Structure formats: structure tokens, C-alpha cells
Amino acid sequence: MSGLKNSLYDLVERWTPVRRAARDAVTALRRLQFRQQTRGCKVEDDLVLFCTFGGKSYSDSPRAVYQAMLSDHRYDGYRFVWAFQQPERFPQVAAMPRTEVVAYGSQAYNRKMAEAKYWVLNFRVADYIWPRKGQVYVQCWHGTPLKRLGYDIREESNANSMNSLAEIRQKYDLDATKLTYLLSPSPFATEVFTSAWNLKARSKEGAILELGYPRNDFLKNCTPEELAAIRSRLGLTEEALHGRKVLLYAPTFRDNQHQGGGYRYTPQVDFQRLREALGEDYVLLFRAHYLVASAFDFSEYGDFIQNVSDYPDINDLYLVADALITDYSSVFFDYAILGRPEIFYMYDLEDYRDTIRGFYLGLEELPGPIVQTEEELIAAIRSAWTDRSYEARYARFTRRFNPLEDGQAAKRLAQAVFPTENGGKQG
């Protein structure tokens, strides 16, 4: 039955006129429901709503901003709401001072979206929700992009299986119209975001806040005690590793791999071969992109592979990893803050670059080797700590893409957005 349901879903999603009509109908229905559920709600100047990745986790820049405000007495006048798809998984958040937790997409969520003066999100707000007069929508986004976004996707062939080029642009149009601020970590990202969201057409270039990414503050501020606790949670203590190095493999999704309402991803890696070649000296952490709905089973590889796709905070994984393996994911911009080796396993480079997506920067700027075969990948892993040929490129990369990552970005964003007079209560 589930197979038939997925097939019908895929048929509707791939047939553009039907897909658009279905989406428009659902959005209109949800918009009507939202209005009914939020009737009588008034915007409350001291209320801030946080949500990351559509309610999937307690992480990223919204979490960093929230924690910065909690720890600063100047913001004691504010109240907070977190939205999660599974609120029961986050009792520690519900127990925090002045904080309420609601179920993402529920009636309670809709009412809080209508009442909160501030929305701090790292994804596009749902199409059926529009800010009221006086509400402030802070779009933090979730990474410096290598892949082209929004209006920068130029060809229909570079769109994806869920959306045509026109639909992608429509989604960014909606977001650009709604947002008050769009967070940027660098001059490079500012230029990209201005173009991708088509901000000049709306005279909204001033919406960009170029302050650095709050989510990366912890990479600079993590204490030895905090790192030890992370290693313990992940089972990666020195005693457990027995001298082995930790590799983090974090590939992105493929726009043309979609089934049954979500993106699917099949790793193009012979993990048994990697285990045979590297198992005595390395442990591999596998981290799927948050959009990927695939289930992964690595049990046959013993303690060589640990699936950390559902681990709540990728910063912890960065900190315990001795090296990063990725492809086109923006994780490599953040991981470069640590100055550790990076390897780019781009087995489908030509297809991804020329057919699936275009790139914002030349591959010659990447701070590590590009490999396309498993033989090259194994060799690159073994030489990652002795190969000095990428040091100058790595330094240039860090200066260009991470100039503001000093551990203070959350404080800067809070100061830029949230008034401290009268404890946040205006008027």
C-alpha cells in the first residue's frame, strides 16, 4: 500500500500543472485555517519564536541566539517559544527559563507565530503564514552556499525533481517579501544572498545583516570539559577509539533523487572496502543531509561506521572529527574554521555541476583535494595530515569565507535585532 501511495505522490509531484494546483489548494486551505485559529491574537513585543529545519532539531543559529539571550540579563524581559515536530524529545528546552515548547504545525504553533513579535528561523517560513504588521522575521539560513540558490539557478535543467525553475523562484520571492532580516556570514554570502533572494528588485538590500553565523560560535568557544562530554555522548573517548582517527562523512542530497514526498540518497561508497582499507586506523561518522528521508543501516560494519544523521547538533560532530569528507554540502565552510583536513569526494562532479546544480565558486578554491574514485578517496584519507600542498589555499579560503567567525556572532545578532529598553516590552 505504501508503495502505491508513493507512486501516486510522485506522479502528482512530477506533473507540474497538477502539482501547482494541488499546492495552491493546500496553501489556501491552510491559510484559511491559520486565520481561523489565530483570530483574536495580538502581537506581543516580548515574545520570540525559534525554530530550525522545520522543527526537526534544537540546533543551528536560532539555538545560538536563544542561548546568548538567555545568558544575558539585558534580555530578561523576553519570553521564548521553541517549535519542534516531536516536542517530547526536547524536555531540556521546555525546562529552560521563560521558555515554552509547542508542536510544529499545530494550532498552538500557529497562534504563537501570530503572537510572537520576532521569528528566528533558519528555513523559509511556510507559504500560508505571513507576518503581521510589526512582526520581525529573522531569516538565519543554514550555511554558506556552494550550490546555486533561488534566482541564481539559471537553467530549467538545474532545477529539481520537486520544483520547476519558476516554482523555485516563487518560493524565494515569497520569502524575500516576508523577511525583515537575512543573516550573512561574509561579504561573499551577502552578494550571493542578495542575488538568490532577488533583493534588489524589492529594494531590500538593507535587510542583510553581515554579522557571522551564530551557529559557529561554539566551534570557537567550546571548552575542554564540553568537548570531553561530547566525546562521551558519542562513545568516542580516547579509551574507545584506541588511537583511531575520526572521519566525518557528510554528503548532501541530490535534487533529482526524490520519492514519496522526500529526497532519497543512496551513498555511492563501498563501505566494506573502506572498512577493509581503513578500519584499523579510523572510525567513520555518517551524516545525511536534513532533507534526506532515507533510512540507513550500517550494522554490518561494526564499530567502523556510526550513523549520526539524527544527532541533534552537527557542531559536536565537527569538534570530534579529525577530518571532513563531503561533496557539495556547505558543511565545509563551517568545518574550515577548525583548520582541519577536508576531502571532497565528488564521484558525480560533471553531472552535478552541469546538470543538477551550478556552483558559486571555482573548485580550485576548495581547501582540499577533489577525488572521484574510492582509490583516490582512500589515498587522500591516508595522506590528509601529511599533505601540505593545500595550506596556502586553505588560508585564502578562510580569509574570504569565514572573516567574521570569532565566537561572538550570536551576541552581535541579538544586539542588532532585539531592543533591551524596558526588557523588550515596547510602548
N, C-alpha and C positions, 0 to 999 in steps of 0.2 A: 504493500500500500504506500509506504514512504517513497519507494522508487517511482511510482506513478505520480505522486504528489510533486516530487522534484521535477519530473519530466514536464508536467503541466506548468509548473512555476517557470521553468527555463524557457518554455515556448512563449509564454506571455512576456517574460523579461526580454527576450531576444527580438520580438516583433515590435518595432519602435512605436507605431501608432497605437497599438493595444496597450503597450507599456505606459505610454504617456497618459492615455485616457484613464487607465487604472490608477496610476499615481495621482493624477489630478483629482480623481474622485475620492481617494483615500484622504488626501490632504484637505479637501473641502470638508469632508466629514469630521476629521479630527479638529479642524479649525472651529467648526460649529460646536463640537463637544468642549473644546478648550474655552470658548466664550461662555458656554453654559456653566461650566464648572468653576469659572473664575469670576462670575458675576458678583459684584459687591466687594471684590478685593481692592485694596488701596496700596499704592507703592509705599514701602516702609524704608526710610532713609538709612536705617542702621542695620539692614539685613543684606547679607552677601550669600549668594548661592554658588557652590563649586561643583564641578562635575568633570570627569576625564573619560575620554574614549567611550562616550555614550553610556556612562555608568558602569563600565566594566572593572574599574580599579580605583584605588586610592593612591595616586601617583602623579608624576609629571609636574609641570609648572603650577597648576592650581594647588596641588598639595604644598609645594614650597611656599607659595604666597600665603596660604592659610596658616601654616606653621609660623611664618615670620610675623603675621599679625597676632597670633596667639601669644607669642613670646615678647611682644612689645606693648607695654602698658598704655601707649598712646592710642591703641585701638581697642581698649577695654570696653568702649561703648558700642561695639559692633556685636551682632549676633550672626551665627553662621548656619548654613544648611548644606549638607552633602547629599547628592543623589547617586544611588547605586542600583544596578539591576538586581542584586541579591543583598539587600541591606543586612541580613543576618550574618553575612561574612565579615562585617566590619563593626563589631561591638566596641572596639577600641576607639573608633571615631565618635560613636554615639555617646561615649563616656567623657569626651573632651568638654571643657568649659564652654558654655554658651552655644552649644552645637546640637543640631537636630539632624537626623538621618531620615530620608524618605526614599521610596521606591521609584526608580527612574521610569517615567512614562505614566505614573499613576495619577489619580485625581489630586492627591496631596502634592505631588511634584508640580502639576500644572498650577496649582494655587500658589505654591512658593515661587514659581517662575513669574507669576503675575505680581507677587508682593515684593520680591527682592529688588532693591534699588540697583544692585550690582550682580551681574552674571560673570563668573570667571570660568571659562571653558577652554578646552584645547581641541575642539572639533566644531563643525558647523552646527549651529542650533537647528533643531527640527524645522522643516518648512512651514508647519502650521502654527508655529509660535513666533510672534512679533513683539519687539519691545514696546512698551507703552511710553508715553511722554515722560521724560525724566529718568527713565531706566538707562543704565550704563552696561553695555555688553563688551567685555574684555575678551577678545579672541587671542588666546596664547599660542595657538597652533601647536605642532608637536615635532618640530625638527627643522633644521636647515635642509632644503631640498637639493638633491642631485637630479631627480626626475622632474620633468616639466609639470607644472600645475595649471589648472584653470585656463585662463585666456592665453597662456603660453603654449598650450597644446595646439599645434598649428594644423595638423592633418587629421582627417577623419580616421585614418588607419592607426593613429596614435591615441585614439580614444580607447574605451574599454568595453568589455562584454556586457556591462550593466548600464552604460550610458553612451549616447551619441555625443559628438563634439558639442552640438547645440545644448544638450541637456547638462553637460559638464559646466558650460559657461553660464547657463541659467542658475545652477546651484551656487556658483561663485558670485553671480550678480545679486542673488538674494542675501548672501552672507555679507557682501560689501555694503548693501543698503542698510542692513541691520546693525552692523558693528559700530561701536564707538571708538574702540582702540584695537589695533593689531600689533601684537608684540613682535619685535625683531631682535635677533641676537648679534647682528653685524651690519655694516654698510652693504655687503653683498646681499644679505637676506632682505634688507629694506628695498633694494632695487627689484629683486625677484618678486616679493610680495606685492609691491605697488603695481607691477605689471600683471601678475597672475590674478589678482582681485580686480584689475582694471580700475584702480582707484582714481587715476587722473580724470577719467570720464565723469566721475562724480565729484571732482574737486575735493577728494578726501585724502590726499597725500598726507595731510596733517594728522591723520588717525594713527600713523605709525609711531610706536614707542620703541626706539632703538636703545635697549637697556641691558641686553644679555638675556640668557634663559635662566629663570629661577630654578628650573629643574636640575640644572647643572651645578648649583651652589654646593650641594653635598659632596660632589667629586673633589671640591677644594677644601671642604670643611670637615670631612669625616675624620674622627679621632681613632687612634689605635684600638681603644676599647669598643667603639662602634664596629670597626672592621672585624674584630675578633667575634663579636656577637653575630655578624652576618655570616662569617665562615661556619660558625656553629650551627646556625639555622639551615644552611645548605649542606651540611655534612662535609665541608671542605677544610677541616682543620689540618694542621701540619701532620698530625698523627694519622689522619685518614688518607691523606694524599701520598705519604711515603716518598716525598721528593718529586712527585709528578707535577708538571705544569698544567694550568687550567686554560683551555681554549674555549672561547665563546663564539658559537656559530649562530649568526643572526641574519638569515636571508629575508628579503622582502617578498611580498606576494606578486603574482603575475596577473596583469589586468585581463588577460584573455583566458584565465583559468577560473571559471565560475560555475557553480552548480547549486541548485536548490536554495537560493537566497543568500549565498555567501561565497567568498573566494575560497578556492581549494589550492593546495600546494603539495606537490609530491617532490621531496628532496631528491635532486639528481646526484646523489652521492652513494657510493658503495661503502656503507658504514662498516661492513665486515672487513673490507680491505683496509680501511683506515685503522680499525682495531688491531688487525694483524701487524700493521706497519708502525703504529704509534702507541698501542695500548699500554706498553710497559712504562712509557715516559710521560703520557698525557692523559687528561680527563677532558671530555668534550661536553659542554653545556649547549643544548639546542634550544633556540628561542625563535618561535614562529612570530610573524607579524600579527598585530592585534586584530586585523581584518580577516585573518585566515580561520575558517571554521573546521578545518581538517582535524582528525584525531590521529595522534602519533603513538606508536607502540615501539619502544626501544628495549624492551625487557630482555630480548635475546642477546643483547650486547653487554650484559652485566653492568659493572660499575664504570665502564668506559664512557657511556653516554647517560646524561641526566637530562630529562625533558623539563625545561624551566619556562615553557611557554605561558603557563598560568601564574608564574611567580609575580607578585604584585608590583615590584619596583625594579626596573631594569638597571638603575644606578647601582644597586647591590651587586648585580652580575658584572657590571663594568669593573667594580672595585676588586672583585676576587679573580678576575680573568687576567692572565699574563699576556694574552694576545687575543685579537679580534679577527674572526673570519666573517666576511659579509659579501654582498654583491652590490646592490644598488640602493640599499637602505640608508637612511640618513643617520643611522647609529654611528657611522664612522666619524662624523663631525664631532659628536659629543665625546666619543671614546678618545679622540686625539688630545683632549685636554689632559689626559693622564700620561701622554708621551710614550705609550707602549706600542709594540708592533701591531700593524694592521695588514691583513692579506685580503685581496679581492678575488674571490672565486666566481668568475663571470663566464660560466660554461656556455651561456646563450647570448653573449655580448652583441653580436651583429643583429640578431633578431630583436633583442630588447631595445637596443639603441635606435634601430632603423624602422622597426615595425610597431613595437609596443609603446615605447616612450622615447622622447628625446632627452638630452642632458643639458644642464645649465653650464657646466664647466668641462674643460678638456680633460680627458682621462690621464693626460700627462701630469696633471696637478695632484692626483691622488697620492696620499702619503704612504704608499706601499706597493708591492708587486701585484700585477694583474696576472692571474693564472686561469687556464681554461680546461685543464685536464687534471685528473686525480694524481697523476705522476708529478705534475708541477706543484699541485697543492701540497703533497707530502714533502717535497723538497723545500718548498717555501716555509713550511712549518718548522722543519729541522734547522733551517738557517736564519730564522727570524731574529734571533738575538745576537747573531754574529755579522749579519749583512749590514754594512754601514752605508751602502750606496744611496739610501733614501733619506739620510739625515738632513741634508740641506733642503730637500723638497718638503720634508715634514715640518721644518721650521717655518718655511714660507707659507705653508698651508695653515699652520696655527695662527700666524700673524694676520692672515687675511680673513679667516673664517671664525676665529674664536678670540677676537680682541677684547671682548668685554666680560669674559668668563673669569671673574675674580672672586666668586663666592658671595657677592653682595647684590645680585640681580633682583632677588625677591624683595629686599628692602627698598631698592630703587623703584620697583613697580608699585609697591604699597604706597610709597610717598607720592608717586605721580598720580595715583588714581583715587585714593581714599582720604578725604579730609579728616583731620584729627580734632578740629574745633568742635566743642560740645560732644566729644566722644562719638562723632559720626552722625549725630542727630542734627539735621539741618533745619533751619527755620524755627 
